[in-house]
Amino acid sequence: MSEGYHVDTGAKLRRMADQIAKNFSALGHENAVLATADHINLYWDPRMKAGIFADDHAALSDIARLAIEHLQAGHNPPPQTRASEFNTAHELGHSDAG
């Protein structure tokens, strides 16, 4: 890295949280908040969570902000609806793959 190079970690974490929230927005506001919180809780490492907790929440989208505040308050979100439920042998209807 060159001297003077600076990565704004807060901006990266905000962008990631907002992207997750945007992906879940089709679930409806309340479900999107919980799904975003669940995703961050499951997949972000403790340093990432600490970074977003310490960051400016006002800069986040509404869904991401509420998800972060939910986690920061110590609430464990319910498991989110998984993207795919796979069929058992000879069963139809759960997967969009053939």
N, CA, C and O atoms as a GROMACS GRO file, in nm:
protein
  392
    1MET      N    1   0.085  -0.118   0.000
    1MET     CA    2   0.000   0.000   0.000
    1MET      C    3   0.088   0.123   0.000
    1MET      O    4   0.194   0.125   0.063
    2SER      N    5   0.045   0.223  -0.069
    2SER     CA    6   0.123   0.346  -0.073
    2SER      C    7   0.097   0.428   0.053
    2SER      O    8  -0.007   0.416   0.118
    3GLU      N    9   0.194   0.510   0.086
    3GLU     CA   10   0.181   0.596   0.203
    3GLU      C   11   0.063   0.690   0.183
    3GLU      O   12   0.042   0.743   0.074
    4GLY      N   13  -0.014   0.708   0.287
    4GLY     CA   14  -0.130   0.796   0.279
    4GLY      C   15  -0.258   0.724   0.237
    4GLY      O   16  -0.366   0.782   0.240
    5TYR      N   17  -0.245   0.596   0.198
    5TYR     CA   18  -0.362   0.519   0.160
    5TYR      C   19  -0.446   0.492   0.283
    5TYR      O   20  -0.394   0.446   0.385
    6HIS      N   21  -0.575   0.519   0.274
    6HIS     CA   22  -0.663   0.498   0.389
    6HIS      C   23  -0.793   0.434   0.341
    6HIS      O   24  -0.857   0.482   0.248
    7VAL      N   25  -0.829   0.328   0.405
    7VAL     CA   26  -0.956   0.262   0.375
    7VAL      C   27  -1.055   0.302   0.484
    7VAL      O   28  -1.027   0.283   0.602
    8ASP      N   29  -1.168   0.357   0.444
    8ASP     CA   30  -1.271   0.393   0.542
    8ASP      C   31  -1.352   0.268   0.573
    8ASP      O   32  -1.449   0.235   0.504
    9THR      N   33  -1.311   0.199   0.679
    9THR     CA   34  -1.377   0.076   0.718
    9THR      C   35  -1.523   0.099   0.750
    9THR      O   36  -1.608   0.017   0.714
   10GLY      N   37  -1.554   0.209   0.817
   10GLY     CA   38  -1.693   0.241   0.849
   10GLY      C   39  -1.779   0.249   0.724
   10GLY      O   40  -1.891   0.197   0.722
   11ALA      N   41  -1.728   0.314   0.621
   11ALA     CA   42  -1.803   0.326   0.496
   11ALA      C   43  -1.826   0.190   0.432
   11ALA      O   44  -1.933   0.163   0.378
   12LYS      N   45  -1.725   0.104   0.438
   12LYS     CA   46  -1.740  -0.032   0.381
   12LYS      C   47  -1.846  -0.111   0.457
   12LYS      O   48  -1.930  -0.178   0.396
   13LEU      N   49  -1.842  -0.104   0.589
   13LEU     CA   50  -1.940  -0.177   0.669
   13LEU      C   51  -2.080  -0.123   0.647
   13LEU      O   52  -2.176  -0.200   0.638
   14ARG      N   53  -2.094   0.010   0.638
   14ARG     CA   54  -2.226   0.070   0.610
   14ARG      C   55  -2.277   0.023   0.475
   14ARG      O   56  -2.394  -0.012   0.461
   15ARG      N   57  -2.190   0.023   0.375
   15ARG     CA   58  -2.231  -0.019   0.241
   15ARG      C   59  -2.275  -0.166   0.243
   15ARG      O   60  -2.377  -0.202   0.183
   16MET      N   61  -2.200  -0.251   0.312
   16MET     CA   62  -2.236  -0.392   0.321
   16MET      C   63  -2.371  -0.411   0.392
   16MET      O   64  -2.456  -0.485   0.344
   17ALA      N   65  -2.389  -0.344   0.505
   17ALA     CA   66  -2.515  -0.355   0.580
   17ALA      C   67  -2.633  -0.306   0.495
   17ALA      O   68  -2.739  -0.368   0.494
   18ASP      N   69  -2.613  -0.197   0.423
   18ASP     CA   70  -2.720  -0.144   0.337
   18ASP      C   71  -2.751  -0.240   0.222
   18ASP      O   72  -2.867  -0.254   0.183
   19GLN      N   73  -2.649  -0.305   0.166
   19GLN     CA   74  -2.672  -0.401   0.058
   19GLN      C   75  -2.751  -0.522   0.109
   19GLN      O   76  -2.842  -0.571   0.041
   20ILE      N   77  -2.717  -0.570   0.227
   20ILE     CA   78  -2.790  -0.682   0.286
   20ILE      C   79  -2.936  -0.642   0.308
   20ILE      O   80  -3.027  -0.716   0.274
   21ALA      N   81  -2.956  -0.523   0.366
   21ALA     CA   82  -3.092  -0.474   0.392
   21ALA      C   83  -3.171  -0.461   0.262
   21ALA      O   84  -3.289  -0.496   0.257
   22LYS      N   85  -3.107  -0.410   0.158
   22LYS     CA   86  -3.175  -0.393   0.029
   22LYS      C   87  -3.217  -0.528  -0.027
   22LYS      O   88  -3.326  -0.541  -0.083
   23ASN      N   89  -3.132  -0.629  -0.012
   23ASN     CA   90  -3.166  -0.763  -0.061
   23ASN      C   91  -3.285  -0.823   0.011
   23ASN      O   92  -3.362  -0.899  -0.049
   24PHE      N   93  -3.302  -0.790   0.138
   24PHE     CA   94  -3.414  -0.845   0.215
   24PHE      C   95  -3.538  -0.756   0.212
   24PHE      O   96  -3.641  -0.794   0.268
   25SER      N   97  -3.531  -0.640   0.151
   25SER     CA   98  -3.642  -0.545   0.156
   25SER      C   99  -3.772  -0.600   0.098
   25SER      O  100  -3.880  -0.556   0.137
   26ALA      N  101  -3.764  -0.695   0.007
   26ALA     CA  102  -3.885  -0.754  -0.052
   26ALA      C  103  -3.965  -0.834   0.049
   26ALA      O  104  -4.081  -0.867   0.023
   27LEU      N  105  -3.906  -0.865   0.163
   27LEU     CA  106  -3.976  -0.941   0.267
   27LEU      C  107  -4.073  -0.856   0.347
   27LEU      O  108  -4.149  -0.908   0.429
   28GLY      N  109  -4.073  -0.726   0.324
   28GLY     CA  110  -4.151  -0.633   0.405
   28GLY      C  111  -4.062  -0.576   0.513
   28GLY      O  112  -3.964  -0.640   0.553
   29HIS      N  113  -4.094  -0.458   0.561
   29HIS     CA  114  -4.004  -0.383   0.649
   29HIS      C  115  -3.962  -0.460   0.773
   29HIS      O  116  -3.842  -0.476   0.798
   30GLU      N  117  -4.058  -0.508   0.852
   30GLU     CA  118  -4.024  -0.574   0.978
   30GLU      C  119  -3.944  -0.702   0.956
   30GLU      O  120  -3.846  -0.727   1.025
   31ASN      N  121  -3.987  -0.783   0.859
   31ASN     CA  122  -3.913  -0.906   0.829
   31ASN      C  123  -3.774  -0.877   0.773
   31ASN      O  124  -3.679  -0.950   0.801
   32ALA      N  125  -3.763  -0.771   0.694
   32ALA     CA  126  -3.632  -0.734   0.639
   32ALA      C  127  -3.537  -0.691   0.750
   32ALA      O  128  -3.418  -0.724   0.745
   33VAL      N  129  -3.588  -0.619   0.850
   33VAL     CA  130  -3.504  -0.579   0.964
   33VAL      C  131  -3.452  -0.704   1.035
   33VAL      O  132  -3.333  -0.713   1.064
   34LEU      N  133  -3.541  -0.799   1.064
   34LEU     CA  134  -3.501  -0.919   1.136
   34LEU      C  135  -3.408  -1.007   1.052
   34LEU      O  136  -3.313  -1.064   1.105
   35ALA      N  137  -3.435  -1.019   0.923
   35ALA     CA  138  -3.349  -1.099   0.836
   35ALA      C  139  -3.210  -1.037   0.823
   35ALA      O  140  -3.110  -1.108   0.820
   36THR      N  141  -3.205  -0.904   0.815
   36THR     CA  142  -3.076  -0.834   0.808
   36THR      C  143  -2.999  -0.855   0.937
   36THR      O  144  -2.879  -0.882   0.934
   37ALA      N  145  -3.067  -0.842   1.050
   37ALA     CA  146  -3.002  -0.863   1.179
   37ALA      C  147  -2.950  -1.007   1.190
   37ALA      O  148  -2.839  -1.030   1.236
   38ASP      N  149  -3.031  -1.102   1.148
   38ASP     CA  150  -2.991  -1.243   1.153
   38ASP      C  151  -2.868  -1.267   1.067
   38ASP      O  152  -2.774  -1.333   1.110
   39HIS      N  153  -2.868  -1.213   0.946
   39HIS     CA  154  -2.755  -1.231   0.855
   39HIS      C  155  -2.627  -1.174   0.915
   39HIS      O  156  -2.523  -1.240   0.915
   40ILE      N  157  -2.634  -1.052   0.965
   40ILE     CA  158  -2.516  -0.988   1.024
   40ILE      C  159  -2.470  -1.066   1.147
   40ILE      O  160  -2.350  -1.086   1.166
   41ASN      N  161  -2.564  -1.108   1.228
   41ASN     CA  162  -2.532  -1.185   1.348
   41ASN      C  163  -2.460  -1.316   1.313
   41ASN      O  164  -2.365  -1.354   1.380
   42LEU      N  165  -2.506  -1.383   1.208
   42LEU     CA  166  -2.449  -1.512   1.170
   42LEU      C  167  -2.317  -1.502   1.095
   42LEU      O  168  -2.227  -1.583   1.116
   43TYR      N  169  -2.304  -1.404   1.007
   43TYR     CA  170  -2.195  -1.405   0.911
   43TYR      C  171  -2.087  -1.299   0.929
   43TYR      O  172  -1.980  -1.308   0.868
   44TRP      N  173  -2.111  -1.199   1.011
   44TRP     CA  174  -2.008  -1.098   1.032
   44TRP      C  175  -1.922  -1.138   1.151
   44TRP      O  176  -1.973  -1.186   1.252
   45ASP      N  177  -1.791  -1.118   1.138
   45ASP     CA  178  -1.704  -1.153   1.250
   45ASP      C  179  -1.716  -1.045   1.358
   45ASP      O  180  -1.762  -0.935   1.330
   46PRO      N  181  -1.674  -1.076   1.480
   46PRO     CA  182  -1.692  -0.982   1.592
   46PRO      C  183  -1.631  -0.844   1.568
   46PRO      O  184  -1.685  -0.744   1.616
   47ARG      N  185  -1.522  -0.836   1.494
   47ARG     CA  186  -1.461  -0.704   1.464
   47ARG      C  187  -1.551  -0.621   1.373
   47ARG      O  188  -1.564  -0.500   1.391
   48MET      N  189  -1.613  -0.688   1.277
   48MET     CA  190  -1.704  -0.617   1.188
   48MET      C  191  -1.824  -0.565   1.265
   48MET      O  192  -1.865  -0.450   1.248
   49LYS      N  193  -1.881  -0.650   1.351
   49LYS     CA  194  -1.996  -0.608   1.432
   49LYS      C  195  -1.958  -0.491   1.523
   49LYS      O  196  -2.032  -0.394   1.534
   50ALA      N  197  -1.842  -0.501   1.589
   50ALA     CA  198  -1.798  -0.392   1.676
   50ALA      C  199  -1.781  -0.263   1.596
   50ALA      O  200  -1.814  -0.155   1.645
   51GLY      N  201  -1.730  -0.275   1.475
   51GLY     CA  202  -1.711  -0.157   1.390
   51GLY      C  203  -1.841  -0.090   1.353
   51GLY      O  204  -1.852   0.032   1.360
   52ILE      N  205  -1.941  -0.168   1.314
   52ILE     CA  206  -2.070  -0.109   1.275
   52ILE      C  207  -2.145  -0.058   1.397
   52ILE      O  208  -2.218   0.041   1.387
   53PHE      N  209  -2.129  -0.125   1.513
   53PHE     CA  210  -2.194  -0.075   1.634
   53PHE      C  211  -2.139   0.061   1.673
   53PHE      O  212  -2.213   0.146   1.722
   54ALA      N  213  -2.010   0.083   1.653
   54ALA     CA  214  -1.945   0.209   1.691
   54ALA      C  215  -1.961   0.318   1.586
   54ALA      O  216  -1.926   0.433   1.611
   55ASP      N  217  -2.014   0.284   1.470
   55ASP     CA  218  -2.023   0.377   1.359
   55ASP      C  219  -2.149   0.464   1.370
   55ASP      O  220  -2.230   0.446   1.461
   56ASP      N  221  -2.162   0.557   1.278
   56ASP     CA  222  -2.275   0.650   1.273
   56ASP      C  223  -2.396   0.579   1.212
   56ASP      O  224  -2.402   0.559   1.091
   57HIS      N  225  -2.491   0.542   1.295
   57HIS     CA  226  -2.609   0.470   1.246
   57HIS      C  227  -2.700   0.558   1.161
   57HIS      O  228  -2.778   0.506   1.081
   58ALA      N  229  -2.690   0.687   1.176
   58ALA     CA  230  -2.774   0.778   1.097
   58ALA      C  231  -2.739   0.769   0.948
   58ALA      O  232  -2.820   0.806   0.863
   59ALA      N  233  -2.619   0.721   0.917
   59ALA     CA  234  -2.576   0.710   0.778
   59ALA      C  235  -2.628   0.583   0.711
   59ALA      O  236  -2.607   0.564   0.591
   60LEU      N  237  -2.695   0.495   0.785
   60LEU     CA  238  -2.746   0.370   0.732
   60LEU      C  239  -2.889   0.386   0.679
   60LEU      O  240  -2.961   0.478   0.717
   61SER      N  241  -2.927   0.295   0.590
   61SER     CA  242  -3.067   0.290   0.549
   61SER      C  243  -3.151   0.253   0.671
   61SER      O  244  -3.099   0.203   0.770
   62ASP      N  245  -3.281   0.279   0.663
   62ASP     CA  246  -3.369   0.254   0.777
   62ASP      C  247  -3.364   0.107   0.822
   62ASP      O  248  -3.353   0.079   0.941
   63ILE      N  249  -3.373   0.015   0.726
   63ILE     CA  250  -3.373  -0.128   0.760
   63ILE      C  251  -3.242  -0.168   0.825
   63ILE      O  252  -3.241  -0.236   0.927
   64ALA      N  253  -3.130  -0.126   0.767
   64ALA     CA  254  -2.998  -0.161   0.823
   64ALA      C  255  -2.980  -0.098   0.961
   64ALA      O  256  -2.929  -0.164   1.052
   65ARG      N  257  -3.022   0.027   0.977
   65ARG     CA  258  -3.009   0.094   1.106
   65ARG      C  259  -3.086   0.020   1.215
   65ARG      O  260  -3.034  -0.004   1.324
   66LEU      N  261  -3.209  -0.014   1.185
   66LEU     CA  262  -3.291  -0.085   1.284
   66LEU      C  263  -3.234  -0.223   1.315
   66LEU      O  264  -3.239  -0.268   1.430
   67ALA      N  265  -3.180  -0.292   1.214
   67ALA     CA  266  -3.118  -0.423   1.235
   67ALA      C  267  -2.998  -0.411   1.327
   67ALA      O  268  -2.981  -0.491   1.419
   68ILE      N  269  -2.913  -0.312   1.304
   68ILE     CA  270  -2.794  -0.290   1.387
   68ILE      C  271  -2.836  -0.256   1.530
   68ILE      O  272  -2.780  -0.308   1.625
   69GLU      N  273  -2.934  -0.167   1.544
   69GLU     CA  274  -2.981  -0.130   1.678
   69GLU      C  275  -3.042  -0.250   1.750
   69GLU      O  276  -3.027  -0.264   1.871
   70HIS      N  277  -3.111  -0.336   1.677
   70HIS     CA  278  -3.168  -0.457   1.733
   70HIS      C  279  -3.057  -0.546   1.791
   70HIS      O  280  -3.067  -0.594   1.904
   71LEU      N  281  -2.952  -0.566   1.713
   71LEU     CA  282  -2.840  -0.647   1.759
   71LEU      C  283  -2.765  -0.581   1.874
   71LEU      O  284  -2.728  -0.646   1.971
   72GLN      N  285  -2.744  -0.451   1.861
   72GLN     CA  286  -2.668  -0.379   1.963
   72GLN      C  287  -2.740  -0.382   2.098
   72GLN      O  288  -2.676  -0.377   2.203
   73ALA      N  289  -2.872  -0.390   2.096
   73ALA     CA  290  -2.950  -0.396   2.219
   73ALA      C  291  -2.946  -0.536   2.281
   73ALA      O  292  -3.000  -0.558   2.389
   74GLY      N  293  -2.881  -0.630   2.212
   74GLY     CA  294  -2.866  -0.764   2.265
   74GLY      C  295  -2.978  -0.860   2.228
   74GLY      O  296  -2.986  -0.969   2.284
   75HIS      N  297  -3.063  -0.820   2.135
   75HIS     CA  298  -3.173  -0.907   2.093
   75HIS      C  299  -3.121  -1.008   1.991
   75HIS      O  300  -3.052  -0.972   1.896
   76ASN      N  301  -3.155  -1.134   2.011
   76ASN     CA  302  -3.121  -1.237   1.914
   76ASN      C  303  -3.235  -1.248   1.814
   76ASN      O  304  -3.347  -1.281   1.852
   77PRO      N  305  -3.208  -1.220   1.688
   77PRO     CA  306  -3.315  -1.228   1.589
   77PRO      C  307  -3.353  -1.373   1.562
   77PRO      O  308  -3.269  -1.463   1.575
   78PRO      N  309  -3.479  -1.396   1.526
   78PRO     CA  310  -3.519  -1.532   1.488
   78PRO      C  311  -3.447  -1.569   1.358
   78PRO      O  312  -3.408  -1.480   1.282
   79PRO      N  313  -3.428  -1.698   1.332
   79PRO     CA  314  -3.363  -1.737   1.207
   79PRO      C  315  -3.440  -1.683   1.087
   79PRO      O  316  -3.563  -1.686   1.084
   80GLN      N  317  -3.368  -1.634   0.990
   80GLN     CA  318  -3.433  -1.582   0.870
   80GLN      C  319  -3.482  -1.696   0.783
   80GLN      O  320  -3.438  -1.810   0.798
   81THR      N  321  -3.573  -1.664   0.694
   81THR     CA  322  -3.618  -1.762   0.598
   81THR      C  323  -3.502  -1.789   0.504
   81THR      O  324  -3.447  -1.696   0.446
   82ARG      N  325  -3.465  -1.912   0.489
   82ARG     CA  326  -3.353  -1.947   0.403
   82ARG      C  327  -3.394  -1.928   0.257
   82ARG      O  328  -3.511  -1.942   0.223
   83ALA      N  329  -3.299  -1.898   0.174
   83ALA     CA  330  -3.327  -1.867   0.034
   83ALA      C  331  -3.388  -1.985  -0.040
   83ALA      O  332  -3.472  -1.966  -0.128
   84SER      N  333  -3.347  -2.104  -0.008
   84SER     CA  334  -3.396  -2.221  -0.079
   84SER      C  335  -3.426  -2.334   0.019
   84SER      O  336  -3.350  -2.360   0.112
   85GLU      N  337  -3.536  -2.398  -0.004
   85GLU     CA  338  -3.565  -2.522   0.065
   85GLU      C  339  -3.555  -2.630  -0.041
   85GLU      O  340  -3.627  -2.626  -0.141
   86PHE      N  341  -3.467  -2.723  -0.022
   86PHE     CA  342  -3.443  -2.823  -0.124
   86PHE      C  343  -3.546  -2.935  -0.115
   86PHE      O  344  -3.592  -2.970  -0.006
   87ASN      N  345  -3.581  -2.989  -0.230
   87ASN     CA  346  -3.675  -3.100  -0.238
   87ASN      C  347  -3.610  -3.229  -0.191
   87ASN      O  348  -3.489  -3.247  -0.203
   88THR      N  349  -3.691  -3.317  -0.138
   88THR     CA  350  -3.645  -3.453  -0.116
   88THR      C  351  -3.661  -3.526  -0.248
   88THR      O  352  -3.717  -3.470  -0.343
   89ALA      N  353  -3.614  -3.647  -0.257
   89ALA     CA  354  -3.624  -3.723  -0.382
   89ALA      C  355  -3.770  -3.731  -0.426
   89ALA      O  356  -3.857  -3.762  -0.345
   90HIS      N  357  -3.795  -3.702  -0.551
   90HIS     CA  358  -3.926  -3.714  -0.615
   90HIS      C  359  -4.028  -3.610  -0.564
   90HIS      O  360  -4.147  -3.626  -0.589
   91GLU      N  361  -3.984  -3.508  -0.495
   91GLU     CA  362  -4.074  -3.403  -0.447
   91GLU      C  363  -4.060  -3.282  -0.538
   91GLU      O  364  -3.951  -3.253  -0.586
   92LEU      N  365  -4.168  -3.211  -0.560
   92LEU     CA  366  -4.167  -3.093  -0.644
   92LEU      C  367  -4.207  -2.972  -0.562
   92LEU      O  368  -4.276  -2.984  -0.461
   93GLY      N  369  -4.163  -2.852  -0.607
   93GLY     CA  370  -4.222  -2.731  -0.553
   93GLY      C  371  -4.135  -2.639  -0.470
   93GLY      O  372  -4.176  -2.525  -0.448
   94HIS      N  373  -4.020  -2.680  -0.422
   94HIS     CA  374  -3.942  -2.592  -0.338
   94HIS      C  375  -3.831  -2.518  -0.411
   94HIS      O  376  -3.796  -2.406  -0.373
   95SER      N  377  -3.777  -2.577  -0.513
   95SER     CA  378  -3.659  -2.521  -0.578
   95SER      C  379  -3.696  -2.467  -0.715
   95SER      O  380  -3.784  -2.519  -0.782
   96ASP      N  381  -3.626  -2.360  -0.756
   96ASP     CA  382  -3.650  -2.308  -0.890
   96ASP      C  383  -3.555  -2.371  -0.991
   96ASP      O  384  -3.551  -2.330  -1.107
   97ALA      N  385  -3.479  -2.469  -0.948
   97ALA     CA  386  -3.388  -2.540  -1.038
   97ALA      C  387  -3.460  -2.661  -1.098
   97ALA      O  388  -3.485  -2.759  -1.029
   98GLY      N  389  -3.491  -2.652  -1.226
   98GLY     CA  390  -3.550  -2.760  -1.304
   98GLY      C  391  -3.649  -2.837  -1.233
   98GLY      O  392  -3.706  -2.931  -1.289
   0.00000   0.00000   0.00000
